[in-house]
Amino acid sequence: MLFALLTAVLYVVLNFLLVDDLHSYSRVMLQEYYNQADQVDTIFVGSSHCYRSFDPELVDAALGTHSFNLGTSQQLPDGSYWLVREAAANSPLRTVYLETYYTGYNQTQSRNIPLACYLITDYMRASSPNRYRYLWEMGGAAAFADLLFPARHAIAEPGEMPALWRGKLTDGYEPGNYDWVTYPGEEEYRGRGFVYTYGVSQWGYGTVLDVDADAPLSDFGWEYLTRTTRFCRENGIRLVLVTAPLPSAYVEDTGNYQAYVDAMRAFAAENGTEYWDFSLIADRELLPLGEEDYSDMHHLNGQGAEKFTAAFCEVASRSAVGENVSGLFCTTVEEKLTLAPDGTYCAPDGAASHWEGEGQN
């Protein structure tokens, strides 16, 4: 008993001294979510393309919802699934927008990127069964060692530790304090899970992953997409699959991206839901993106997120009153690049483009 007590005290002390959780977006986000969980009726889940793209403040003003962005860095399909379950357990949840950036749905197993899990489970309520079920599915018994001793994956730099100790002992954990997740001129947490990013891409728009035409989603991706869809259906929650806009130049450079779009559309049709890929939006006036709206090769910056959120709300509101919004999206990548590419795309010599908007190369 004494040994167990001393071990527990040692873990608490070491975690206090070594762990940098003050700079964690997901810590601030989940703390904020739980504080208002009884009001949240709409959530967004997904990876960084989620938390950098959907601004709940703008969504609520347009749609009359109380929404929350539960996106986290590198969030994989299993993380989205368990966050949907957590929100359903704590909130009067009516609608889920699942951001479906294709790389996460091509991972083979969650334990290949364990940090994607820990960024969520480190800050879920200790009383939540979903926290422990997610950990178990991701890494089995070994994952619980990281839960007890998060310094294994979140250790601070030695030079930062004195400032972290002062922050932990003063206002670092105070609700509504965003000082530790604000980086002037780079990015800043703006509340309810949304992160506003500054700057424009300096690296062009080369793809990070091509799509396998024969397997546009991995077995792991299909499994958790199916589980999330089934859970929402069984609990009377509306689910919409959404891909935040990728630059047209990036989409062109991604081999077989059409296969991914076709697979997601077929899945949505089979399961009575919708799939909106804003990379293929047909109306350039509705979503007028250019090079100035992307912070890197595939993420929107804050300015782009504001434009996108407005377009998203227009599509969502029209869908909510029963309009078939599929016509707002191009059917194919070829059609998008020919008729309505965004300002990142430079048409091949001799090719016609019907868009000649500001910002196009």
LONU-595055 format. One line per 2 residues: number of its first residue (from 1); their letters; for each residue x, y negated, z negated of N, C-alpha, C. Coordinates in steps of 0.2 Angstrom, whole numbers. Example, Ala and Ser with C-alpha at 12.3 -4.5 7.8 and 13.67 -1.06 7.14 Angstrom:
REM LONU-595055
1 = as = 66/28/-39/62/22/-39/66/16/-39  64/11/-35/68/5/-36/64/0/-39
//
This chain:
REM LONU-595055
1 = ml = 4/6/0/0/0/0/4/-6/0  9/-6/-4/14/-12/-5/18/-13/2
3 = fa = 20/-8/5/24/-8/11/19/-11/17  13/-9/17/8/-11/22/7/-18/21
5 = ll = 6/-20/15/5/-28/13/11/-32/15  17/-30/14/23/-33/15/24/-34/23
7 = ta = 22/-28/26/22/-28/34/17/-33/37  11/-33/34/6/-38/37/8/-45/35
9 = vl = 11/-47/30/14/-53/28/19/-55/33  24/-51/34/29/-52/39/27/-53/46
11 = yv = 22/-50/48/19/-51/55/16/-58/55  12/-60/50/9/-67/50/15/-72/50
13 = vl = 20/-71/46/25/-76/46/29/-77/53  30/-71/56/34/-71/62/30/-74/68
15 = nf = 23/-72/68/19/-75/73/18/-82/72  18/-85/66/18/-92/65/24/-95/68
17 = ll = 30/-92/66/36/-95/68/38/-95/75  36/-89/78/39/-87/85/34/-89/91
19 = vd = 27/-88/89/22/-88/95/20/-95/97  21/-96/103/18/-103/106/11/-102/109
21 = dl = 6/-103/105/-1/-103/107/-4/-110/108  0/-115/106/-3/-122/106/-3/-124/114
23 = hs = 1/-121/118/1/-124/125/-4/-119/129  -7/-115/126/-12/-110/130/-18/-113/132
25 = ys = -20/-113/139/-26/-116/141/-32/-111/138  -30/-104/138/-36/-100/137/-37/-100/129
27 = rv = -32/-102/125/-34/-103/118/-39/-109/117  -37/-114/120/-42/-120/120/-48/-119/123
29 = ml = -48/-115/128/-54/-114/132/-59/-109/128  -56/-104/125/-61/-99/121/-63/-102/115
31 = qe = -59/-106/112/-61/-110/106/-67/-114/107  -66/-118/113/-72/-122/115/-78/-118/117
33 = yy = -77/-113/120/-83/-109/122/-87/-107/116  -83/-104/111/-87/-101/105/-90/-106/102
35 = nq = -88/-113/102/-91/-118/98/-98/-120/101  -98/-119/108/-105/-121/111/-108/-115/114
37 = ad = -106/-109/113/-109/-103/116/-116/-102/116  -120/-104/111/-127/-104/110/-131/-108/115
39 = qv = -127/-113/119/-130/-117/124/-128/-115/131  -123/-111/132/-121/-109/139/-126/-105/142
41 = dt = -128/-107/148/-132/-102/152/-129/-100/159  -123/-103/161/-120/-102/167/-112/-102/166
43 = if = -109/-97/169/-102/-96/168/-99/-95/175  -92/-97/175/-88/-96/181/-82/-91/178
45 = vg = -81/-86/181/-75/-82/179/-71/-80/185  -64/-79/183/-60/-78/189/-53/-80/187
47 = ss = -48/-80/191/-41/-82/190/-40/-90/190  -34/-92/192/-33/-99/192/-37/-103/197
49 = hc = -39/-99/203/-43/-102/208/-50/-104/205  -52/-101/199/-58/-102/196/-57/-109/191
51 = yr = -52/-108/187/-52/-114/182/-49/-120/185  -46/-120/191/-43/-126/194/-48/-128/200
53 = sf = -54/-125/200/-59/-127/206/-66/-129/204  -68/-126/198/-75/-128/196/-75/-132/190
55 = dp = -78/-138/191/-78/-143/186/-85/-143/183  -86/-140/177/-93/-139/174/-97/-146/173
57 = el = -93/-151/171/-96/-157/170/-100/-160/176  -97/-159/182/-100/-161/188/-106/-156/190
59 = vd = -105/-149/189/-110/-144/190/-116/-146/186  -115/-147/180/-121/-148/176/-125/-154/178
61 = aa = -121/-160/180/-125/-166/182/-129/-164/188  -127/-160/192/-130/-158/199/-135/-153/198
63 = lg = -134/-148/194/-139/-142/193/-143/-142/187  -142/-146/182/-146/-146/176/-144/-140/172
65 = th = -138/-137/172/-136/-131/168/-132/-134/162  -130/-129/158/-125/-130/153/-120/-124/155
67 = sf = -115/-126/159/-110/-121/162/-104/-122/158  -100/-116/159/-93/-116/156/-89/-112/161
69 = nl = -83/-114/161/-78/-111/166/-73/-106/161  -74/-100/162/-70/-95/158/-64/-92/162
71 = gt = -62/-96/167/-56/-94/171/-50/-94/167  -45/-89/168/-39/-89/165/-34/-87/170
73 = sq = -27/-88/169/-22/-87/173/-21/-80/175  -21/-78/181/-20/-71/183/-26/-67/182
75 = ql = -31/-69/180/-37/-65/178/-38/-60/183  -39/-54/181/-40/-48/185/-47/-46/185
77 = pd = -50/-42/189/-57/-40/189/-59/-37/183  -55/-33/179/-57/-31/173/-58/-36/167
79 = gs = -53/-41/168/-54/-47/163/-61/-51/165  -62/-52/171/-69/-55/173/-75/-51/170
81 = yw = -74/-44/171/-80/-40/168/-80/-41/161  -75/-41/157/-76/-41/149/-78/-48/147
83 = lv = -76/-53/151/-78/-60/149/-85/-61/150  -88/-58/156/-95/-58/157/-99/-55/151
85 = re = -96/-49/149/-100/-45/144/-99/-50/137  -94/-53/136/-93/-57/130/-98/-63/130
87 = aa = -98/-66/136/-103/-72/137/-110/-69/136  -112/-64/139/-119/-61/138/-120/-59/131
89 = an = -115/-58/127/-116/-56/120/-117/-62/115  -115/-68/118/-115/-74/114/-119/-80/116
91 = sp = -121/-79/122/-124/-85/126/-131/-83/129  -136/-87/130/-142/-86/134/-140/-86/141
93 = lr = -136/-81/143/-133/-81/150/-138/-80/155  -139/-84/160/-143/-83/166/-140/-82/173
95 = tv = -134/-85/174/-130/-85/180/-123/-84/179  -120/-80/183/-113/-79/183/-110/-80/190
97 = yl = -105/-84/191/-102/-85/197/-95/-82/197  -94/-77/200/-88/-73/200/-83/-75/206
99 = et = -78/-78/204/-73/-81/209/-69/-75/211  -68/-74/218/-66/-67/220/-60/-68/225
101 = yy = -55/-72/222/-48/-73/226/-46/-66/227  -44/-64/233/-43/-57/236/-37/-54/232
103 = tg = -32/-57/230/-26/-54/228/-27/-49/221  -32/-52/217/-33/-49/211/-37/-42/212
105 = yn = -41/-42/218/-45/-37/219/-41/-32/224  -35/-33/224/-30/-28/227/-25/-26/223
107 = qt = -25/-27/216/-21/-24/211/-23/-17/210  -18/-13/208/-20/-6/208/-22/-4/201
109 = qs = -19/-7/196/-21/-6/189/-19/-12/185  -23/-13/179/-23/-19/175/-16/-19/171
111 = rn = -14/-13/169/-8/-13/165/-1/-15/169  -2/-16/175/4/-19/179/5/-26/178
113 = ip = 0/-30/175/0/-37/173/-3/-38/166  0/-35/161/-3/-35/155/-4/-42/152
115 = la = 0/-47/154/-1/-54/151/-8/-56/153  -11/-54/159/-17/-56/161/-23/-54/156
117 = cy = -22/-49/153/-26/-46/148/-25/-50/141  -19/-51/139/-17/-54/133/-19/-62/133
119 = li = -19/-65/138/-21/-72/139/-28/-72/137  -32/-67/137/-39/-67/135/-40/-64/128
121 = td = -37/-58/127/-39/-55/121/-35/-58/115  -30/-61/116/-26/-65/110/-31/-70/107
123 = ym = -36/-73/111/-40/-78/108/-47/-76/108  -49/-70/110/-56/-68/109/-57/-68/101
125 = ra = -64/-68/99/-65/-67/92/-63/-61/89  -60/-61/83/-58/-54/80/-64/-50/79
127 = ss = -70/-52/79/-76/-48/78/-79/-45/84  -76/-47/90/-79/-45/96/-77/-38/98
129 = pn = -82/-33/99/-80/-27/101/-77/-27/108  -79/-32/112/-76/-32/119/-69/-33/119
131 = ry = -66/-37/114/-59/-38/114/-55/-31/114  -58/-27/109/-54/-20/108/-55/-15/114
133 = ry = -61/-16/117/-63/-11/122/-58/-13/128  -58/-20/130/-54/-22/135/-46/-20/134
135 = lw = -44/-21/128/-37/-19/127/-36/-12/128  -40/-8/125/-40/0/126/-40/2/133
137 = em = -44/-1/137/-44/1/144/-38/-1/148  -35/-7/146/-30/-10/149/-23/-6/148
139 = gg = -22/-5/141/-16/-2/139/-16/3/134  -22/6/132/-22/11/127/-19/9/120
141 = aa = -17/13/116/-14/12/110/-9/7/110  -4/7/115/1/3/115/-1/-5/115
143 = af = -6/-6/118/-9/-13/119/-10/-16/112  -12/-12/107/-13/-15/101/-7/-18/97
145 = ad = -1/-15/99/5/-18/96/6/-25/98  4/-27/104/4/-34/106/-1/-38/103
147 = ll = -7/-35/101/-12/-39/98/-9/-41/91  -6/-36/87/-4/-37/81/2/-42/80
149 = fp = 6/-41/86/13/-45/86/13/-49/93  9/-54/94/9/-57/100/16/-61/102
151 = ar = 21/-61/98/27/-64/100/31/-59/105  28/-53/105/31/-48/110/30/-51/118
153 = ha = 25/-56/118/23/-58/125/22/-66/125  23/-69/119/21/-76/119/26/-80/115
155 = ia = 33/-78/115/38/-81/111/40/-88/114  41/-92/109/42/-99/111/50/-100/112
157 = ep = 52/-105/116/59/-107/117/62/-109/110  68/-107/108/70/-109/102/70/-117/101
159 = ge = 72/-121/106/72/-128/105/65/-131/104  59/-127/106/53/-130/105/50/-128/98
161 = mp = 53/-124/94/50/-121/88/48/-126/83  53/-131/81/51/-136/76/45/-140/78
163 = al = 44/-142/84/38/-146/86/32/-141/86  32/-135/87/27/-130/87/25/-130/79
165 = wr = 30/-129/75/28/-128/68/24/-134/65  27/-140/67/23/-146/65/16/-146/68
167 = gk = 15/-145/74/9/-145/77/4/-140/74  6/-134/72/2/-129/69/0/-131/62
169 = lt = 4/-135/59/3/-137/52/-1/-143/52  -2/-147/58/-6/-153/58/-12/-152/62
171 = dg = -12/-155/68/-19/-155/72/-18/-150/78  -13/-146/78/-13/-142/84/-19/-138/86
173 = ye = -22/-135/81/-28/-131/82/-35/-134/82  -34/-141/81/-41/-144/80/-45/-144/86
175 = pg = -51/-142/85/-56/-142/91/-56/-149/95  -56/-149/101/-56/-155/105/-49/-159/106
177 = ny = -44/-156/103/-37/-159/104/-34/-156/110  -33/-160/115/-30/-157/122/-23/-159/123
179 = dw = -20/-162/117/-13/-165/118/-8/-160/120  -9/-154/118/-4/-148/119/-5/-145/126
181 = vt = -11/-147/129/-12/-144/136/-13/-150/141  -9/-155/140/-9/-161/144/-2/-162/147
183 = yp = -1/-162/153/6/-163/156/5/-169/161  6/-175/159/5/-181/163/8/-181/170
185 = ge = 4/-182/175/7/-182/182/7/-175/185  6/-170/181/6/-163/183/-1/-159/183
187 = ee = -3/-158/177/-10/-156/176/-12/-157/169  -19/-156/168/-22/-157/161/-28/-154/161
189 = yr = -29/-151/154/-36/-148/153/-41/-153/152  -47/-153/155/-52/-158/154/-58/-156/151
191 = gr = -58/-150/148/-64/-148/144/-68/-143/148  -71/-138/144/-75/-133/146/-72/-128/151
193 = gf = -65/-128/150/-62/-123/155/-59/-126/161  -60/-132/163/-58/-135/169/-51/-138/168
195 = vy = -46/-136/173/-40/-139/173/-39/-144/179  -37/-150/178/-36/-155/184/-29/-155/185
197 = ty = -27/-154/192/-20/-153/194/-19/-159/199  -13/-162/198/-10/-167/202/-5/-165/207
199 = gv = -4/-169/212/1/-167/217/-2/-163/223  3/-163/228/1/-159/235/6/-154/236
201 = sq = 4/-149/241/9/-144/242/15/-146/245  21/-144/243/27/-145/246/30/-139/249
203 = wg = 26/-134/250/29/-127/252/26/-125/258  21/-128/261/17/-126/267/12/-121/264
205 = yg = 10/-117/269/4/-113/267/5/-105/269  11/-103/268/12/-96/269/8/-91/264
207 = tv = 6/-86/267/2/-81/263/6/-78/257  3/-76/252/6/-72/247/5/-64/247
209 = ld = 0/-63/251/-2/-55/252/-7/-55/258  -5/-50/263/-9/-48/268/-14/-43/266
211 = vd = -20/-42/269/-25/-38/267/-24/-31/271  -25/-26/268/-25/-19/271/-32/-18/275
213 = ad = -32/-18/281/-38/-17/285/-42/-11/283  -39/-6/281/-42/0/280/-44/1/273
215 = ap = -41/-4/268/-43/-4/261/-43/-11/259  -48/-15/261/-47/-22/259/-48/-24/252
217 = ls = -51/-19/248/-50/-19/241/-47/-13/238  -44/-13/232/-41/-7/229/-47/-4/226
219 = df = -45/3/224/-50/6/220/-51/3/213  -46/0/210/-47/-4/204/-52/-10/205
221 = gw = -51/-14/211/-55/-19/213/-62/-17/213  -63/-12/217/-70/-10/218/-73/-7/212
223 = ey = -69/-4/207/-72/-2/201/-75/-7/197  -71/-13/196/-73/-18/191/-78/-23/195
225 = lt = -78/-23/201/-83/-27/205/-90/-24/204  -90/-17/205/-96/-13/204/-98/-13/197
227 = rt = -94/-13/192/-96/-13/185/-99/-20/183  -96/-25/185/-99/-32/184/-105/-33/187
229 = tr = -106/-31/193/-113/-31/197/-118/-27/193  -116/-21/191/-121/-17/188/-123/-20/181
231 = fc = -118/-22/177/-120/-25/171/-125/-31/172  -123/-35/176/-127/-41/177/-135/-39/179
233 = re = -135/-35/184/-142/-32/186/-146/-29/180  -142/-25/176/-146/-22/171/-148/-27/165
235 = ng = -145/-32/165/-146/-37/160/-150/-43/162  -152/-43/168/-156/-49/171/-152/-55/172
237 = ir = -146/-54/174/-141/-60/175/-140/-61/182  -141/-67/185/-140/-68/192/-132/-68/193
239 = lv = -130/-64/198/-123/-64/200/-122/-67/207  -117/-71/208/-115/-74/214/-108/-73/215
241 = lv = -105/-70/221/-98/-69/222/-96/-75/226  -91/-79/224/-89/-85/227/-81/-85/227
243 = ta = -79/-87/233/-71/-88/234/-70/-95/235  -66/-98/230/-65/-105/231/-61/-106/238
245 = pl = -61/-112/241/-58/-113/247/-50/-112/247  -48/-108/252/-41/-108/253/-40/-112/260
247 = ps = -34/-115/260/-32/-119/266/-33/-115/272  -35/-118/278/-36/-114/284/-30/-112/286
249 = ay = -24/-115/285/-18/-113/288/-16/-106/284  -18/-106/277/-16/-100/273/-20/-94/276
251 = ve = -27/-95/277/-31/-90/279/-29/-87/286  -26/-92/290/-24/-90/297/-18/-85/296
253 = dt = -13/-87/291/-7/-83/290/-8/-77/286  -14/-75/283/-16/-69/279/-18/-64/284
255 = gn = -14/-59/285/-16/-53/290/-23/-50/287  -27/-49/292/-33/-45/291/-38/-48/285
257 = yq = -38/-55/284/-42/-58/280/-49/-56/281  -51/-56/288/-58/-54/290/-60/-48/287
259 = ay = -56/-43/286/-58/-37/283/-60/-37/276  -57/-42/272/-59/-43/265/-66/-47/265
261 = vd = -67/-52/270/-73/-55/270/-79/-50/272  -78/-46/277/-83/-41/279/-85/-36/273
263 = am = -80/-34/270/-81/-29/264/-85/-33/258  -83/-39/257/-87/-42/252/-94/-44/254
265 = ra = -95/-46/260/-102/-47/262/-106/-41/262  -103/-35/264/-107/-29/264/-109/-27/257
267 = fa = -104/-28/253/-105/-26/246/-111/-30/243  -111/-37/244/-116/-41/242/-123/-39/245
269 = ae = -123/-38/251/-129/-36/254/-132/-29/251  -128/-25/250/-130/-18/247/-132/-19/240
271 = ng = -130/-24/237/-132/-25/229/-136/-31/228  -139/-34/233/-144/-39/232/-142/-45/229
273 = te = -135/-47/231/-133/-53/229/-130/-57/235  -126/-62/234/-123/-66/239/-116/-67/238
275 = yw = -113/-68/244/-105/-69/244/-104/-76/248  -101/-81/244/-100/-87/248/-92/-88/248
277 = df = -89/-88/254/-82/-89/254/-81/-96/257  -79/-101/253/-79/-108/255/-73/-109/259
279 = sl = -69/-104/260/-63/-105/265/-66/-105/272  -72/-102/273/-76/-102/279/-82/-107/280
281 = ia = -82/-112/276/-87/-116/276/-88/-119/283  -94/-120/286/-94/-122/293/-95/-129/294
283 = dr = -97/-133/289/-98/-140/289/-93/-144/286  -89/-147/290/-83/-151/288/-85/-157/284
285 = el = -91/-160/285/-93/-166/282/-95/-164/275  -98/-158/274/-100/-155/267/-94/-154/263
287 = lp = -88/-152/266/-82/-150/262/-76/-153/266  -75/-159/266/-69/-162/270/-62/-162/266
289 = lg = -60/-156/267/-53/-155/264/-47/-156/269  -42/-158/266/-36/-159/270/-30/-157/266
291 = ee = -24/-159/268/-17/-157/265/-17/-161/258  -20/-167/258/-20/-170/251/-24/-167/246
293 = dy = -28/-162/247/-32/-159/242/-30/-152/239  -24/-150/241/-21/-144/239/-14/-145/235
295 = sd = -14/-142/229/-8/-143/225/-2/-139/227  -4/-133/230/1/-129/233/-1/-125/239
297 = mh = 1/-119/240/-1/-116/246/-8/-113/246  -11/-112/240/-17/-109/240/-22/-112/234
299 = hl = -20/-117/230/-24/-119/225/-26/-126/227  -32/-128/225/-34/-135/225/-31/-139/220
301 = ng = -30/-145/221/-28/-150/216/-35/-153/213  -34/-158/208/-40/-160/205/-45/-164/210
303 = qg = -42/-168/215/-46/-171/220/-49/-166/224  -46/-161/226/-49/-156/230/-55/-152/226
305 = ae = -53/-151/220/-58/-148/216/-65/-152/215  -64/-159/215/-70/-163/214/-74/-162/221
307 = kf = -71/-162/226/-74/-162/233/-77/-155/233  -74/-150/231/-76/-143/232/-82/-142/227
309 = ta = -82/-145/221/-87/-144/216/-94/-147/219  -93/-153/222/-99/-156/225/-102/-152/230
311 = af = -98/-149/235/-100/-144/240/-103/-138/237  -100/-135/232/-103/-129/229/-110/-131/226
313 = ce = -111/-136/223/-117/-138/220/-122/-139/225  -121/-142/231/-125/-142/236/-128/-135/239
315 = va = -123/-131/240/-125/-124/242/-129/-121/236  -127/-121/230/-130/-118/225/-137/-120/224
317 = sr = -138/-127/224/-145/-130/223/-150/-128/229  -147/-127/235/-151/-125/241/-153/-118/240
319 = sa = -148/-114/238/-149/-107/237/-155/-106/231  -154/-110/226/-159/-109/220/-166/-110/222
321 = vg = -167/-114/227/-174/-115/230/-177/-110/235  -172/-105/236/-174/-100/241/-172/-100/248
323 = en = -167/-105/249/-165/-106/256/-159/-101/257  -159/-98/263/-154/-93/265/-148/-98/267
325 = vs = -143/-98/263/-137/-102/264/-131/-99/268  -133/-93/270/-127/-89/274/-125/-93/280
327 = gl = -130/-97/283/-128/-101/289/-124/-107/288  -122/-108/282/-118/-114/280/-110/-111/281
329 = fc = -109/-105/282/-103/-102/282/-101/-99/289  -95/-100/292/-94/-96/298/-94/-89/297
331 = tt = -95/-85/302/-95/-78/302/-89/-75/302  -84/-78/305/-77/-75/306/-72/-80/305
333 = ve = -66/-78/303/-60/-82/303/-59/-86/309  -60/-82/315/-58/-85/321/-63/-91/323
335 = ek = -69/-90/321/-74/-96/322/-73/-102/317  -71/-100/311/-69/-106/307/-63/-110/310
337 = lt = -58/-106/312/-52/-110/314/-53/-113/321  -58/-111/325/-59/-114/331/-64/-120/330
339 = la = -69/-119/326/-74/-124/326/-73/-129/320  -71/-127/314/-71/-131/309/-65/-130/304
341 = pd = -59/-130/306/-53/-129/302/-53/-135/297  -50/-134/291/-48/-140/287/-42/-144/289
343 = gt = -40/-149/286/-35/-153/288/-28/-150/287  -27/-144/285/-21/-141/284/-19/-137/291
345 = yc = -24/-136/295/-23/-132/301/-21/-135/307  -16/-133/310/-13/-136/317/-15/-131/322
347 = ap = -20/-132/327/-22/-127/332/-16/-126/336  -16/-120/339/-10/-118/344/-11/-122/350
349 = dg = -5/-123/353/-5/-128/359/-10/-125/364  -14/-129/367/-19/-127/372/-26/-125/369
351 = aa = -26/-124/362/-32/-122/359/-37/-128/358  -43/-127/359/-48/-133/357/-50/-132/350
353 = sh = -50/-138/347/-53/-138/340/-59/-143/340  -64/-142/337/-70/-146/337/-70/-151/331
355 = we = -64/-150/327/-63/-155/321/-57/-159/322  -58/-166/322/-52/-170/323/-52/-175/317
357 = ge = -53/-172/311/-54/-177/305/-47/-179/303  -48/-184/298/-42/-187/295/-38/-181/291
359 = gq = -31/-182/292/-27/-177/288/-25/-171/292  -28/-170/298/-26/-164/302/-19/-165/305
361 = n = -15/-160/305/-8/-161/309/-9/-161/316
//
